[in-house]
Amino acid sequence: MAECAQLTGLLTSGGFSNETSDEFTKFVCSRFDDISSTLSTHGLAVDNTFLLFSTYLVFSMQIGFAMLCAGSVQAKNALNIMLTNVLDAAAGGISFYLFGFGFAFGRSGSNNAFIGSNFFALHQIPNETNSFDYSFFLFQWAFAIAAAGITSGSIAERTQFVAYLTYSSFLTGFVYPIVAHWTWSGDGWLGAATTGNRLFGTGAIDFAGSGVVHMVGGIAGLWGAYIEGPRLGKFDRKGKPITDLKGHNATLVVLGSFLLWFGWFGFNPGSFVRITPAFDGSTFQGYWTGVGRTAVTTTLAGCSAALTTLFARRWLTGHWKVTDVCNGLLGGFAAITSGCAVVEPWAAVICGFCASWVLIGFNYLAEKLSYDDPLEAAQLHGGCGAWGLIFTGLFARERYVFEAYGPGRGHGAFMGGGGKLLAAQLIEVLVIFGWVTVTMGPCFWILKKLDLLRIAAEDEMAGIDVTIHGGKAYYTEEETEPQLGFISRGGGVAQRKQQGGKTGLQGTESEEYLTSQYLT
């Protein structure tokens, strides 16, 4: 090293012999090399710990999805939607491990801009060349199953079990990873993360996945719900609404929304992947600053959307509806996810405000078109996700783009960056809509033709929990009490029965005696 040679020269000029100077220099430099290596190792450990912690937060969103879905459907279908949420994670985990991660981030001698070509089943992971460790796979898996969870909400309350398994595996193993490769891989053709030639010289900015995750899941849900058709009783033959088919538990909806909010602090800030590097020319600000700012913009967008939805729905319906506010909150989060790291906090407020009206507008359009989505997933994630991409093309700040992506990328049209970034963002909206349409549309259509998509009308009216899963999510006290028969000493059968709301016995034995003999 040049510094070591300079130290040797200083010692020699100070009167030390060449041999002594060389030995002392080697000793000192070796110690500094050890310190540098130790600090580098500790930095990797901190970054991996940060990424794993973010992964756990993102995975906790599955709990939020489960609670939100359960509260948004009818009680007779709550068990079904809970099971589908579990399967999204389980089936998605296997398909993403075998195929999805390789298609999304695989890099080898046959790299191409469309699809990854290595790391299937985690072959050659950890990979020092690409800085891929197991924690990075787990983080990306949590994103993939989030997309699948979005789709499950659109087709809830009327879908066969095998259809969930099929679409979830296909979405997480192939459809989603291709879009992730385009946008987030260094080889992709679409995103600002591309190391080669970027679209319009800038690439599209989708920092945490308004398009990659939310639009993919939302558009998949759009086609699933459209091909499957609305729930029985939602519209009449002329397509006019006849019943609301409301969710059965607003408490679960609120709980799920808060859990999703909590998880979004891993979803967006965690997309920095690392937290220890300092920004160029600064010792006070670094990735940790970007992580904090991203958490702030995420929060403000959600808050703005929630308040806008509250007053807008009050104006439109005359009621203060908590479920509408929760959906507005989530719409703001879905929108800011694209530009969360590259916009100012004040811009995030604008993002959330507009996302609320986007959601309200798409919900109005869905009703007019007799489109039925129990969780408003296509409107919320698809519509607000698309708005988030456009918003980033308008408000991305040059300095923040440089800090997140490096030099040579574009910034927002309203921030002096011209129209190249906005054009790239619009292209992302169009290609995601097109790609998901030509893949997931045929997937749902084939399932329908094979009679594997929708459950029978009788099962739908009775409730999927009882007819398909052999139970219910909720039981009354009477339903949980054991209906036992006992042989009395006189040879008769003592049976529990209901008399005027009180439990009685028939036979020669008292209830207390039977309880002590048979139940203790």
Secondary structure, DSSP 8 states (H G I E B T S, - for coil): -HHHHHHHHHHHHTT--HHHHHHHHHHHHHHHHHHHHHHHHHHHHHHHHHHHHHHHHHHHHHHHHHHHHHHHS-GGGHHHHHHHHHHHHHHHHHHIIIIIHHHHH--STT--SS---S-GGGTT-SBTTTTB-HHHHHHHHHHHHHHHHHHHHHTTTSB-HHHHHHHHHHIIIIIHHHHHHHHHSTT-SSBTT-SS--GGGT-B--SS-IIIIIIHHHHHHHHHHHHH---TTTB-TTS-B------S-HHHHHHHHHHHHHHHHHHTGGGG-----B-TT-SS-BHHHHHHHHHHHHHHHHHHHHHHHHHHHHHHHSS--HHHHHHHHHHHHHHHTTTTTTS-HHHHHHHHHHHHHHHHHHHHHHHHTT---TT-HIIIIIIHHHHHHHHHHHH--HHHHHHHH-SS----GGGT--SHHHHHHHHHHHHHHHHHHHHHHHHHHHHHHTT-SB--HHHHHH-HHHHHHSS-S---HHHHS---EEE-TTS-EEEEEEETTEEEEESSS-HHHHHHHH--
